[in-house]
Each structure stands twice: as C-alpha cells, then as structure tokens.
Amino acid sequence: MLLADEPTGELDSSTAQDVFSALQTANTELGVTVLVVTHDPAVSSQVRRTIAIRDGKTSRRLGMRNRVELQEEPDHIGVWPDQGADHERE
C-alpha cells in the first residue's frame, strides 16, 4: 500500500502528471494499492475511485460510525464496521 498526502501540492502541472503516471503504473503493473489524500478536486480525474469527506465524516451509509475493523486477506485488506466498538458507545 502506498499512502500519498498531497503528492502534487507544490508541483507544476507537468510534474504533477508525471507523479500521477508513476502512481498509476505502481497500481496497474505492480498491484500496489494507492491512497491519495488531497484538497485538489482535479485529482479526481486521475483516479478510479474517490471518497469525499465532509465535516470529518464519510461512509455513514455503510454503518461505519466510530471505528472500523481491518481484516488482512491474501490479496487485499477488508474494511468492516467494528460492531463491538459501535455497541460499546451506544
């Protein structure tokens, strides 16, 4: 997994495109999951999936409120609502 926090924030558009090309290559050719955090709405045209966060909240419709449980699988990491943590807080 590659985590990128504002990877193109201080770059000119040409260099930013080079960075996103490298990230896409890592994803498609090496199978690396790439998670990009950014405030730049133009980035959404460079990725396959976006998740918007507003007021610190996302994924409410999936029942994920307080915490999530990560489960390591052979080919991915599953993200599930942590039912125990949610019930403890109610």
mmCIF file as gemmi writes it, N, C-alpha and C atoms, coordinates in Angstrom:
data_model
loop_
_atom_site.group_PDB
_atom_site.id
_atom_site.type_symbol
_atom_site.label_atom_id
_atom_site.label_alt_id
_atom_site.label_comp_id
_atom_site.label_asym_id
_atom_site.label_entity_id
_atom_site.label_seq_id
_atom_site.pdbx_PDB_ins_code
_atom_site.Cartn_x
_atom_site.Cartn_y
_atom_site.Cartn_z
_atom_site.occupancy
_atom_site.B_iso_or_equiv
_atom_site.pdbx_formal_charge
_atom_site.auth_seq_id
_atom_site.auth_asym_id
_atom_site.pdbx_PDB_model_num
ATOM 1 N N . MET Axp A 1 ? 0.847 -1.164 0 1 0 ? 1 A 1
ATOM 2 C CA . MET Axp A 1 ? 0 0 0 1 0 ? 1 A 1
ATOM 3 C C . MET Axp A 1 ? 0.891 1.225 0 1 0 ? 1 A 1
ATOM 4 N N . LEU Axp A 2 ? 0.56 2.195 -0.824 1 0 ? 2 A 1
ATOM 5 C CA . LEU Axp A 2 ? 1.288 3.457 -0.895 1 0 ? 2 A 1
ATOM 6 C C . LEU Axp A 2 ? 0.338 4.564 -0.458 1 0 ? 2 A 1
ATOM 7 N N . LEU Axp A 3 ? 0.707 5.308 0.564 1 0 ? 3 A 1
ATOM 8 C CA . LEU Axp A 3 ? -0.086 6.42 1.066 1 0 ? 3 A 1
ATOM 9 C C . LEU Axp A 3 ? 0.556 7.72 0.607 1 0 ? 3 A 1
ATOM 10 N N . ALA Axp A 4 ? -0.226 8.572 -0.038 1 0 ? 4 A 1
ATOM 11 C CA . ALA Axp A 4 ? 0.305 9.833 -0.568 1 0 ? 4 A 1
ATOM 12 C C . ALA Axp A 4 ? -0.554 10.994 -0.083 1 0 ? 4 A 1
ATOM 13 N N . ASP Axp A 5 ? 0.015 11.85 0.744 1 0 ? 5 A 1
ATOM 14 C CA . ASP Axp A 5 ? -0.686 13.012 1.284 1 0 ? 5 A 1
ATOM 15 C C . ASP Axp A 5 ? -0.283 14.237 0.468 1 0 ? 5 A 1
ATOM 16 N N . GLU Axp A 6 ? -1.209 14.739 -0.342 1 0 ? 6 A 1
ATOM 17 C CA . GLU Axp A 6 ? -0.974 15.902 -1.203 1 0 ? 6 A 1
ATOM 18 C C . GLU Axp A 6 ? 0.304 15.729 -2.04 1 0 ? 6 A 1
ATOM 19 N N . PRO Axp A 7 ? 0.421 14.633 -2.797 1 0 ? 7 A 1
ATOM 20 C CA . PRO Axp A 7 ? 1.669 14.366 -3.515 1 0 ? 7 A 1
ATOM 21 C C . PRO Axp A 7 ? 2.01 15.375 -4.602 1 0 ? 7 A 1
ATOM 22 N N . THR Axp A 8 ? 1.035 16.147 -5.043 1 0 ? 8 A 1
ATOM 23 C CA . THR Axp A 8 ? 1.301 17.114 -6.114 1 0 ? 8 A 1
ATOM 24 C C . THR Axp A 8 ? 1.05 18.551 -5.669 1 0 ? 8 A 1
ATOM 25 N N . GLY Axp A 9 ? 0.905 18.75 -4.372 1 0 ? 9 A 1
ATOM 26 C CA . GLY Axp A 9 ? 0.528 20.051 -3.837 1 0 ? 9 A 1
ATOM 27 C C . GLY Axp A 9 ? 1.436 21.205 -4.229 1 0 ? 9 A 1
ATOM 28 N N . GLU Axp A 10 ? 2.728 20.963 -4.346 1 0 ? 10 A 1
ATOM 29 C CA . GLU Axp A 10 ? 3.683 22.031 -4.64 1 0 ? 10 A 1
ATOM 30 C C . GLU Axp A 10 ? 4.318 21.873 -6.018 1 0 ? 10 A 1
ATOM 31 N N . LEU Axp A 11 ? 3.676 21.087 -6.894 1 0 ? 11 A 1
ATOM 32 C CA . LEU Axp A 11 ? 4.271 20.808 -8.199 1 0 ? 11 A 1
ATOM 33 C C . LEU Axp A 11 ? 3.563 21.545 -9.326 1 0 ? 11 A 1
ATOM 34 N N . ASP Axp A 12 ? 4.304 21.817 -10.405 1 0 ? 12 A 1
ATOM 35 C CA . ASP Axp A 12 ? 3.677 22.375 -11.601 1 0 ? 12 A 1
ATOM 36 C C . ASP Axp A 12 ? 2.861 21.26 -12.26 1 0 ? 12 A 1
ATOM 37 N N . SER Axp A 13 ? 1.973 21.6 -13.168 1 0 ? 13 A 1
ATOM 38 C CA . SER Axp A 13 ? 1.039 20.623 -13.733 1 0 ? 13 A 1
ATOM 39 C C . SER Axp A 13 ? 1.737 19.502 -14.502 1 0 ? 13 A 1
ATOM 40 N N . SER Axp A 14 ? 2.823 19.801 -15.183 1 0 ? 14 A 1
ATOM 41 C CA . SER Axp A 14 ? 3.544 18.775 -15.932 1 0 ? 14 A 1
ATOM 42 C C . SER Axp A 14 ? 4.174 17.741 -14.994 1 0 ? 14 A 1
ATOM 43 N N . THR Axp A 15 ? 4.828 18.218 -13.947 1 0 ? 15 A 1
ATOM 44 C CA . THR Axp A 15 ? 5.446 17.311 -12.976 1 0 ? 15 A 1
ATOM 45 C C . THR Axp A 15 ? 4.375 16.536 -12.212 1 0 ? 15 A 1
ATOM 46 N N . ALA Axp A 16 ? 3.274 17.199 -11.896 1 0 ? 16 A 1
ATOM 47 C CA . ALA Axp A 16 ? 2.166 16.52 -11.222 1 0 ? 16 A 1
ATOM 48 C C . ALA Axp A 16 ? 1.65 15.361 -12.071 1 0 ? 16 A 1
ATOM 49 N N . GLN Axp A 17 ? 1.541 15.563 -13.357 1 0 ? 17 A 1
ATOM 50 C CA . GLN Axp A 17 ? 1.103 14.489 -14.252 1 0 ? 17 A 1
ATOM 51 C C . GLN Axp A 17 ? 2.097 13.328 -14.238 1 0 ? 17 A 1
ATOM 52 N N . ASP Axp A 18 ? 3.382 13.639 -14.192 1 0 ? 18 A 1
ATOM 53 C CA . ASP Axp A 18 ? 4.409 12.596 -14.105 1 0 ? 18 A 1
ATOM 54 C C . ASP Axp A 18 ? 4.249 11.78 -12.81 1 0 ? 18 A 1
ATOM 55 N N . VAL Axp A 19 ? 3.973 12.471 -11.71 1 0 ? 19 A 1
ATOM 56 C CA . VAL Axp A 19 ? 3.777 11.785 -10.425 1 0 ? 19 A 1
ATOM 57 C C . VAL Axp A 19 ? 2.573 10.857 -10.507 1 0 ? 19 A 1
ATOM 58 N N . PHE Axp A 20 ? 1.452 11.354 -11.06 1 0 ? 20 A 1
ATOM 59 C CA . PHE Axp A 20 ? 0.266 10.503 -11.152 1 0 ? 20 A 1
ATOM 60 C C . PHE Axp A 20 ? 0.47 9.342 -12.117 1 0 ? 20 A 1
ATOM 61 N N . SER Axp A 21 ? 1.244 9.545 -13.143 1 0 ? 21 A 1
ATOM 62 C CA . SER Axp A 21 ? 1.579 8.432 -14.048 1 0 ? 21 A 1
ATOM 63 C C . SER Axp A 21 ? 2.347 7.355 -13.302 1 0 ? 21 A 1
ATOM 64 N N . ALA Axp A 22 ? 3.285 7.762 -12.467 1 0 ? 22 A 1
ATOM 65 C CA . ALA Axp A 22 ? 4.061 6.799 -11.678 1 0 ? 22 A 1
ATOM 66 C C . ALA Axp A 22 ? 3.163 6.059 -10.683 1 0 ? 22 A 1
ATOM 67 N N . LEU Axp A 23 ? 2.234 6.779 -10.047 1 0 ? 23 A 1
ATOM 68 C CA . LEU Axp A 23 ? 1.31 6.142 -9.112 1 0 ? 23 A 1
ATOM 69 C C . LEU Axp A 23 ? 0.4 5.143 -9.839 1 0 ? 23 A 1
ATOM 70 N N . GLN Axp A 24 ? -0.077 5.52 -11.014 1 0 ? 24 A 1
ATOM 71 C CA . GLN Axp A 24 ? -0.933 4.624 -11.796 1 0 ? 24 A 1
ATOM 72 C C . GLN Axp A 24 ? -0.156 3.39 -12.25 1 0 ? 24 A 1
ATOM 73 N N . THR Axp A 25 ? 1.101 3.554 -12.618 1 0 ? 25 A 1
ATOM 74 C CA . THR Axp A 25 ? 1.936 2.421 -13.009 1 0 ? 25 A 1
ATOM 75 C C . THR Axp A 25 ? 2.139 1.479 -11.829 1 0 ? 25 A 1
ATOM 76 N N . ALA Axp A 26 ? 2.414 2.027 -10.664 1 0 ? 26 A 1
ATOM 77 C CA . ALA Axp A 26 ? 2.574 1.199 -9.466 1 0 ? 26 A 1
ATOM 78 C C . ALA Axp A 26 ? 1.31 0.393 -9.199 1 0 ? 26 A 1
ATOM 79 N N . ASN Axp A 27 ? 0.162 1.016 -9.429 1 0 ? 27 A 1
ATOM 80 C CA . ASN Axp A 27 ? -1.115 0.341 -9.212 1 0 ? 27 A 1
ATOM 81 C C . ASN Axp A 27 ? -1.373 -0.742 -10.244 1 0 ? 27 A 1
ATOM 82 N N . THR Axp A 28 ? -1.284 -0.406 -11.51 1 0 ? 28 A 1
ATOM 83 C CA . THR Axp A 28 ? -1.669 -1.352 -12.559 1 0 ? 28 A 1
ATOM 84 C C . THR Axp A 28 ? -0.63 -2.438 -12.809 1 0 ? 28 A 1
ATOM 85 N N . GLU Axp A 29 ? 0.646 -2.102 -12.752 1 0 ? 29 A 1
ATOM 86 C CA . GLU Axp A 29 ? 1.677 -3.079 -13.088 1 0 ? 29 A 1
ATOM 87 C C . GLU Axp A 29 ? 2.2 -3.855 -11.88 1 0 ? 29 A 1
ATOM 88 N N . LEU Axp A 30 ? 2.167 -3.232 -10.713 1 0 ? 30 A 1
ATOM 89 C CA . LEU Axp A 30 ? 2.708 -3.89 -9.522 1 0 ? 30 A 1
ATOM 90 C C . LEU Axp A 30 ? 1.621 -4.317 -8.542 1 0 ? 30 A 1
ATOM 91 N N . GLY Axp A 31 ? 0.384 -3.885 -8.79 1 0 ? 31 A 1
ATOM 92 C CA . GLY Axp A 31 ? -0.718 -4.245 -7.908 1 0 ? 31 A 1
ATOM 93 C C . GLY Axp A 31 ? -0.726 -3.507 -6.585 1 0 ? 31 A 1
ATOM 94 N N . VAL Axp A 32 ? -0.019 -2.387 -6.523 1 0 ? 32 A 1
ATOM 95 C CA . VAL Axp A 32 ? 0.052 -1.596 -5.297 1 0 ? 32 A 1
ATOM 96 C C . VAL Axp A 32 ? -1.241 -0.795 -5.139 1 0 ? 32 A 1
ATOM 97 N N . THR Axp A 33 ? -1.841 -0.86 -3.961 1 0 ? 33 A 1
ATOM 98 C CA . THR Axp A 33 ? -2.979 -0.001 -3.654 1 0 ? 33 A 1
ATOM 99 C C . THR Axp A 33 ? -2.441 1.384 -3.343 1 0 ? 33 A 1
ATOM 100 N N . VAL Axp A 34 ? -2.978 2.398 -4 1 0 ? 34 A 1
ATOM 101 C CA . VAL Axp A 34 ? -2.522 3.772 -3.808 1 0 ? 34 A 1
ATOM 102 C C . VAL Axp A 34 ? -3.668 4.579 -3.207 1 0 ? 34 A 1
ATOM 103 N N . LEU Axp A 35 ? -3.412 5.188 -2.06 1 0 ? 35 A 1
ATOM 104 C CA . LEU Axp A 35 ? -4.395 6.04 -1.409 1 0 ? 35 A 1
ATOM 105 C C . LEU Axp A 35 ? -3.846 7.456 -1.423 1 0 ? 35 A 1
ATOM 106 N N . VAL Axp A 36 ? -4.561 8.357 -2.09 1 0 ? 36 A 1
ATOM 107 C CA . VAL Axp A 36 ? -4.136 9.751 -2.215 1 0 ? 36 A 1
ATOM 108 C C . VAL Axp A 36 ? -5.101 10.624 -1.42 1 0 ? 36 A 1
ATOM 109 N N . VAL Axp A 37 ? -4.554 11.453 -0.559 1 0 ? 37 A 1
ATOM 110 C CA . VAL Axp A 37 ? -5.344 12.429 0.188 1 0 ? 37 A 1
ATOM 111 C C . VAL Axp A 37 ? -5.017 13.795 -0.393 1 0 ? 37 A 1
ATOM 112 N N . THR Axp A 38 ? -6.053 14.544 -0.776 1 0 ? 38 A 1
ATOM 113 C CA . THR Axp A 38 ? -5.807 15.849 -1.379 1 0 ? 38 A 1
ATOM 114 C C . THR Axp A 38 ? -7.022 16.758 -1.232 1 0 ? 38 A 1
ATOM 115 N N . HIS Axp A 39 ? -6.764 18.043 -1.359 1 0 ? 39 A 1
ATOM 116 C CA . HIS Axp A 39 ? -7.837 19.03 -1.423 1 0 ? 39 A 1
ATOM 117 C C . HIS Axp A 39 ? -8.09 19.462 -2.864 1 0 ? 39 A 1
ATOM 118 N N . ASP Axp A 40 ? -7.308 18.966 -3.787 1 0 ? 40 A 1
ATOM 119 C CA . ASP Axp A 40 ? -7.386 19.368 -5.192 1 0 ? 40 A 1
ATOM 120 C C . ASP Axp A 40 ? -8.458 18.563 -5.925 1 0 ? 40 A 1
ATOM 121 N N . PRO Axp A 41 ? -9.576 19.193 -6.31 1 0 ? 41 A 1
ATOM 122 C CA . PRO Axp A 41 ? -10.637 18.454 -7 1 0 ? 41 A 1
ATOM 123 C C . PRO Axp A 41 ? -10.22 17.92 -8.364 1 0 ? 41 A 1
ATOM 124 N N . ALA Axp A 42 ? -9.182 18.475 -8.976 1 0 ? 42 A 1
ATOM 125 C CA . ALA Axp A 42 ? -8.719 17.999 -10.282 1 0 ? 42 A 1
ATOM 126 C C . ALA Axp A 42 ? -8.124 16.595 -10.19 1 0 ? 42 A 1
ATOM 127 N N . VAL Axp A 43 ? -7.734 16.192 -9.005 1 0 ? 43 A 1
ATOM 128 C CA . VAL Axp A 43 ? -7.149 14.867 -8.822 1 0 ? 43 A 1
ATOM 129 C C . VAL Axp A 43 ? -8.174 13.773 -9.12 1 0 ? 43 A 1
ATOM 130 N N . SER Axp A 44 ? -9.442 14.05 -8.908 1 0 ? 44 A 1
ATOM 131 C CA . SER Axp A 44 ? -10.466 13.018 -9.115 1 0 ? 44 A 1
ATOM 132 C C . SER Axp A 44 ? -10.496 12.502 -10.55 1 0 ? 44 A 1
ATOM 133 N N . SER Axp A 45 ? -10.024 13.277 -11.495 1 0 ? 45 A 1
ATOM 134 C CA . SER Axp A 45 ? -9.983 12.806 -12.877 1 0 ? 45 A 1
ATOM 135 C C . SER Axp A 45 ? -8.804 11.863 -13.118 1 0 ? 45 A 1
ATOM 136 N N . GLN Axp A 46 ? -7.904 11.739 -12.151 1 0 ? 46 A 1
ATOM 137 C CA . GLN Axp A 46 ? -6.712 10.91 -12.28 1 0 ? 46 A 1
ATOM 138 C C . GLN Axp A 46 ? -6.861 9.54 -11.6 1 0 ? 46 A 1
ATOM 139 N N . VAL Axp A 47 ? -7.956 9.335 -10.888 1 0 ? 47 A 1
ATOM 140 C CA . VAL Axp A 47 ? -8.118 8.111 -10.099 1 0 ? 47 A 1
ATOM 141 C C . VAL Axp A 47 ? -9.411 7.392 -10.459 1 0 ? 47 A 1
ATOM 142 N N . ARG Axp A 48 ? -9.483 6.111 -10.078 1 0 ? 48 A 1
ATOM 143 C CA . ARG Axp A 48 ? -10.668 5.315 -10.389 1 0 ? 48 A 1
ATOM 144 C C . ARG Axp A 48 ? -11.783 5.476 -9.373 1 0 ? 48 A 1
ATOM 145 N N . ARG Axp A 49 ? -11.433 5.757 -8.123 1 0 ? 49 A 1
ATOM 146 C CA . ARG Axp A 49 ? -12.458 5.858 -7.088 1 0 ? 49 A 1
ATOM 147 C C . ARG Axp A 49 ? -12.13 7.023 -6.166 1 0 ? 49 A 1
ATOM 148 N N . THR Axp A 50 ? -13.143 7.79 -5.801 1 0 ? 50 A 1
ATOM 149 C CA . THR Axp A 50 ? -12.936 8.882 -4.849 1 0 ? 50 A 1
ATOM 150 C C . THR Axp A 50 ? -13.887 8.711 -3.673 1 0 ? 50 A 1
ATOM 151 N N . ILE Axp A 51 ? -13.434 9.166 -2.526 1 0 ? 51 A 1
ATOM 152 C CA . ILE Axp A 51 ? -14.262 9.195 -1.327 1 0 ? 51 A 1
ATOM 153 C C . ILE Axp A 51 ? -14.16 10.606 -0.77 1 0 ? 51 A 1
ATOM 154 N N . ALA Axp A 52 ? -15.278 11.27 -0.71 1 0 ? 52 A 1
ATOM 155 C CA . ALA Axp A 52 ? -15.285 12.635 -0.179 1 0 ? 52 A 1
ATOM 156 C C . ALA Axp A 52 ? -15.517 12.606 1.323 1 0 ? 52 A 1
ATOM 157 N N . ILE Axp A 53 ? -14.841 13.501 2.012 1 0 ? 53 A 1
ATOM 158 C CA . ILE Axp A 53 ? -15.018 13.645 3.451 1 0 ? 53 A 1
ATOM 159 C C . ILE Axp A 53 ? -15.482 15.07 3.713 1 0 ? 53 A 1
ATOM 160 N N . ARG Axp A 54 ? -16.582 15.186 4.419 1 0 ? 54 A 1
ATOM 161 C CA . ARG Axp A 54 ? -17.106 16.499 4.784 1 0 ? 54 A 1
ATOM 162 C C . ARG Axp A 54 ? -17.387 16.495 6.277 1 0 ? 54 A 1
ATOM 163 N N . ASP Axp A 55 ? -16.918 17.506 6.944 1 0 ? 55 A 1
ATOM 164 C CA . ASP Axp A 55 ? -17.088 17.624 8.394 1 0 ? 55 A 1
ATOM 165 C C . ASP Axp A 55 ? -16.558 16.395 9.125 1 0 ? 55 A 1
ATOM 166 N N . GLY Axp A 56 ? -15.485 15.82 8.576 1 0 ? 56 A 1
ATOM 167 C CA . GLY Axp A 56 ? -14.849 14.683 9.221 1 0 ? 56 A 1
ATOM 168 C C . GLY Axp A 56 ? -15.612 13.383 9.121 1 0 ? 56 A 1
ATOM 169 N N . LYS Axp A 57 ? -16.619 13.298 8.248 1 0 ? 57 A 1
ATOM 170 C CA . LYS Axp A 57 ? -17.449 12.097 8.184 1 0 ? 57 A 1
ATOM 171 C C . LYS Axp A 57 ? -17.499 11.534 6.777 1 0 ? 57 A 1
ATOM 172 N N . THR Axp A 58 ? -17.469 10.22 6.71 1 0 ? 58 A 1
ATOM 173 C CA . THR Axp A 58 ? -17.651 9.505 5.452 1 0 ? 58 A 1
ATOM 174 C C . THR Axp A 58 ? -18.139 8.092 5.755 1 0 ? 58 A 1
ATOM 175 N N . SER Axp A 59 ? -18.634 7.415 4.748 1 0 ? 59 A 1
ATOM 176 C CA . SER Axp A 59 ? -19.072 6.021 4.833 1 0 ? 59 A 1
ATOM 177 C C . SER Axp A 59 ? -20.202 5.785 5.826 1 0 ? 59 A 1
ATOM 178 N N . ARG Axp A 60 ? -20.957 6.793 6.171 1 0 ? 60 A 1
ATOM 179 C CA . ARG Axp A 60 ? -22.089 6.617 7.078 1 0 ? 60 A 1
ATOM 180 C C . ARG Axp A 60 ? -23.088 5.604 6.547 1 0 ? 60 A 1
ATOM 181 N N . ARG Axp A 61 ? -23.303 5.626 5.249 1 0 ? 61 A 1
ATOM 182 C CA . ARG Axp A 61 ? -24.315 4.737 4.679 1 0 ? 61 A 1
ATOM 183 C C . ARG Axp A 61 ? -23.925 3.269 4.795 1 0 ? 61 A 1
ATOM 184 N N . LEU Axp A 62 ? -22.657 2.987 5.091 1 0 ? 62 A 1
ATOM 185 C CA . LEU Axp A 62 ? -22.215 1.616 5.272 1 0 ? 62 A 1
ATOM 186 C C . LEU Axp A 62 ? -22.278 1.188 6.732 1 0 ? 62 A 1
ATOM 187 N N . GLY Axp A 63 ? -22.763 2.064 7.585 1 0 ? 63 A 1
ATOM 188 C CA . GLY Axp A 63 ? -22.844 1.744 9 1 0 ? 63 A 1
ATOM 189 C C . GLY Axp A 63 ? -21.53 1.916 9.735 1 0 ? 63 A 1
ATOM 190 N N . MET Axp A 64 ? -20.552 2.568 9.127 1 0 ? 64 A 1
ATOM 191 C CA . MET Axp A 64 ? -19.26 2.792 9.769 1 0 ? 64 A 1
ATOM 192 C C . MET Axp A 64 ? -19.307 4.135 10.477 1 0 ? 64 A 1
ATOM 193 N N . ARG Axp A 65 ? -19.423 4.083 11.813 1 0 ? 65 A 1
ATOM 194 C CA . ARG Axp A 65 ? -19.572 5.328 12.539 1 0 ? 65 A 1
ATOM 195 C C . ARG Axp A 65 ? -18.345 5.693 13.352 1 0 ? 65 A 1
ATOM 196 N N . ASN Axp A 66 ? -18.006 4.88 14.31 1 0 ? 66 A 1
ATOM 197 C CA . ASN Axp A 66 ? -16.943 5.262 15.235 1 0 ? 66 A 1
ATOM 198 C C . ASN Axp A 66 ? -15.589 4.672 14.862 1 0 ? 66 A 1
ATOM 199 N N . ARG Axp A 67 ? -15.57 3.394 14.568 1 0 ? 67 A 1
ATOM 200 C CA . ARG Axp A 67 ? -14.323 2.706 14.246 1 0 ? 67 A 1
ATOM 201 C C . ARG Axp A 67 ? -14.586 1.686 13.15 1 0 ? 67 A 1
ATOM 202 N N . VAL Axp A 68 ? -13.516 1.251 12.538 1 0 ? 68 A 1
ATOM 203 C CA . VAL Axp A 68 ? -13.619 0.177 11.56 1 0 ? 68 A 1
ATOM 204 C C . VAL Axp A 68 ? -12.674 -0.945 11.97 1 0 ? 68 A 1
ATOM 205 N N . GLU Axp A 69 ? -12.974 -2.137 11.489 1 0 ? 69 A 1
ATOM 206 C CA . GLU Axp A 69 ? -12.124 -3.293 11.711 1 0 ? 69 A 1
ATOM 207 C C . GLU Axp A 69 ? -11.439 -3.625 10.398 1 0 ? 69 A 1
ATOM 208 N N . LEU Axp A 70 ? -10.127 -3.777 10.432 1 0 ? 70 A 1
ATOM 209 C CA . LEU Axp A 70 ? -9.363 -4.147 9.248 1 0 ? 70 A 1
ATOM 210 C C . LEU Axp A 70 ? -9.069 -5.633 9.311 1 0 ? 70 A 1
ATOM 211 N N . GLN Axp A 71 ? -9.349 -6.33 8.205 1 0 ? 71 A 1
ATOM 212 C CA . GLN Axp A 71 ? -9.071 -7.761 8.137 1 0 ? 71 A 1
ATOM 213 C C . GLN Axp A 71 ? -8.128 -8.023 6.978 1 0 ? 71 A 1
ATOM 214 N N . GLU Axp A 72 ? -6.957 -8.582 7.3 1 0 ? 72 A 1
ATOM 215 C CA . GLU Axp A 72 ? -5.978 -8.875 6.255 1 0 ? 72 A 1
ATOM 216 C C . GLU Axp A 72 ? -6.399 -10.135 5.513 1 0 ? 72 A 1
ATOM 217 N N . GLU Axp A 73 ? -6.537 -10.009 4.207 1 0 ? 73 A 1
ATOM 218 C CA . GLU Axp A 73 ? -6.874 -11.119 3.337 1 0 ? 73 A 1
ATOM 219 C C . GLU Axp A 73 ? -5.655 -11.392 2.458 1 0 ? 73 A 1
ATOM 220 N N . PRO Axp A 74 ? -5.612 -12.533 1.751 1 0 ? 74 A 1
ATOM 221 C CA . PRO Axp A 74 ? -4.44 -12.837 0.931 1 0 ? 74 A 1
ATOM 222 C C . PRO Axp A 74 ? -4.129 -11.787 -0.135 1 0 ? 74 A 1
ATOM 223 N N . ASP Axp A 75 ? -5.169 -11.146 -0.696 1 0 ? 75 A 1
ATOM 224 C CA . ASP Axp A 75 ? -4.932 -10.214 -1.797 1 0 ? 75 A 1
ATOM 225 C C . ASP Axp A 75 ? -5.453 -8.805 -1.549 1 0 ? 75 A 1
ATOM 226 N N . HIS Axp A 76 ? -5.929 -8.521 -0.336 1 0 ? 76 A 1
ATOM 227 C CA . HIS Axp A 76 ? -6.427 -7.182 -0.033 1 0 ? 76 A 1
ATOM 228 C C . HIS Axp A 76 ? -6.636 -7.043 1.474 1 0 ? 76 A 1
ATOM 229 N N . ILE Axp A 77 ? -6.974 -5.84 1.883 1 0 ? 77 A 1
ATOM 230 C CA . ILE Axp A 77 ? -7.342 -5.592 3.274 1 0 ? 77 A 1
ATOM 231 C C . ILE Axp A 77 ? -8.813 -5.234 3.292 1 0 ? 77 A 1
ATOM 232 N N . GLY Axp A 78 ? -9.602 -5.989 4.037 1 0 ? 78 A 1
ATOM 233 C CA . GLY Axp A 78 ? -11.034 -5.714 4.158 1 0 ? 78 A 1
ATOM 234 C C . GLY Axp A 78 ? -11.28 -4.662 5.225 1 0 ? 78 A 1
ATOM 235 N N . VAL Axp A 79 ? -12.215 -3.77 4.972 1 0 ? 79 A 1
ATOM 236 C CA . VAL Axp A 79 ? -12.59 -2.733 5.93 1 0 ? 79 A 1
ATOM 237 C C . VAL Axp A 79 ? -14.049 -2.951 6.289 1 0 ? 79 A 1
ATOM 238 N N . TRP Axp A 80 ? -14.31 -3.194 7.569 1 0 ? 80 A 1
ATOM 239 C CA . TRP Axp A 80 ? -15.656 -3.515 8.028 1 0 ? 80 A 1
ATOM 240 C C . TRP Axp A 80 ? -16.011 -2.654 9.231 1 0 ? 80 A 1
ATOM 241 N N . PRO Axp A 81 ? -17.301 -2.424 9.462 1 0 ? 81 A 1
ATOM 242 C CA . PRO Axp A 81 ? -17.68 -1.717 10.694 1 0 ? 81 A 1
ATOM 243 C C . PRO Axp A 81 ? -17.245 -2.537 11.898 1 0 ? 81 A 1
ATOM 244 N N . ASP Axp A 82 ? -16.678 -1.895 12.902 1 0 ? 82 A 1
ATOM 245 C CA . ASP Axp A 82 ? -16.298 -2.574 14.131 1 0 ? 82 A 1
ATOM 246 C C . ASP Axp A 82 ? -17.531 -2.601 15.022 1 0 ? 82 A 1
ATOM 247 N N . GLN Axp A 83 ? -18.3 -3.662 14.897 1 0 ? 83 A 1
ATOM 248 C CA . GLN Axp A 83 ? -19.58 -3.769 15.617 1 0 ? 83 A 1
ATOM 249 C C . GLN Axp A 83 ? -19.398 -3.661 17.124 1 0 ? 83 A 1
ATOM 250 N N . GLY Axp A 84 ? -18.349 -4.246 17.66 1 0 ? 84 A 1
ATOM 251 C CA . GLY Axp A 84 ? -18.116 -4.182 19.096 1 0 ? 84 A 1
ATOM 252 C C . GLY Axp A 84 ? -17.911 -2.766 19.573 1 0 ? 84 A 1
ATOM 253 N N . ALA Axp A 85 ? -17.119 -1.98 18.853 1 0 ? 85 A 1
ATOM 254 C CA . ALA Axp A 85 ? -16.843 -0.595 19.262 1 0 ? 85 A 1
ATOM 255 C C . ALA Axp A 85 ? -18.092 0.251 19.164 1 0 ? 85 A 1
ATOM 256 N N . ASP Axp A 86 ? -18.911 0.027 18.133 1 0 ? 86 A 1
ATOM 257 C CA . ASP Axp A 86 ? -20.141 0.806 17.98 1 0 ? 86 A 1
ATOM 258 C C . ASP Axp A 86 ? -21.12 0.501 19.115 1 0 ? 86 A 1
ATOM 259 N N . HIS Axp A 87 ? -21.229 -0.782 19.49 1 0 ? 87 A 1
ATOM 260 C CA . HIS Axp A 87 ? -22.167 -1.142 20.556 1 0 ? 87 A 1
ATOM 261 C C . HIS Axp A 87 ? -21.708 -0.652 21.908 1 0 ? 87 A 1
ATOM 262 N N . GLU Axp A 88 ? -20.385 -0.609 22.133 1 0 ? 88 A 1
ATOM 263 C CA . GLU Axp A 88 ? -19.864 -0.115 23.397 1 0 ? 88 A 1
ATOM 264 C C . GLU Axp A 88 ? -20.205 1.34 23.621 1 0 ? 88 A 1
ATOM 265 N N . ARG Axp A 89 ? -20.318 2.108 22.559 1 0 ? 89 A 1
ATOM 266 C CA . ARG Axp A 89 ? -20.546 3.543 22.68 1 0 ? 89 A 1
ATOM 267 C C . ARG Axp A 89 ? -22.013 3.889 22.751 1 0 ? 89 A 1
ATOM 268 N N . GLU Axp A 90 ? -22.902 2.951 22.437 1 0 ? 90 A 1
ATOM 269 C CA . GLU Axp A 90 ? -24.347 3.262 22.427 1 0 ? 90 A 1
ATOM 270 C C . GLU Axp A 90 ? -24.914 3.198 23.819 1 0 ? 90 A 1
